Amino acid sequence: MWRFSKHALIRLDERGYSQDLILKILREEVPSIVLPSPREATVDLYFSKIDSKYLLIVVDKSSYAVITVRPMRKKEKQTFIQEIESE
């Protein structure tokens, strides 16, 4: 169901992430925080931790496309940890 853009595949390879790892997050197999993009109505941002990696996954929910994947920035990671621990 989910497909990966060329850009996302390049970033996965560069950063040593697997498609399976990303799909586990998108299938909600691990705790995540999903927020709408402040710029695009069809884009969601998935913040998640898996295998000691703190990731941000940008997806287009209308086309089920993974746009890019990157490590969380320091402030994003701090906020994520606070939010997950408070649940």
Secondary structure, 3 states (H helix, E strand, C coil): CCEECHHHHHHHHHHCCCHHHHHHHHCCCCCEEEEECCCCCCEEEEEEEECCEEEEEEEECCCCEEEEEEECCHHHHHHHHHHHHHC
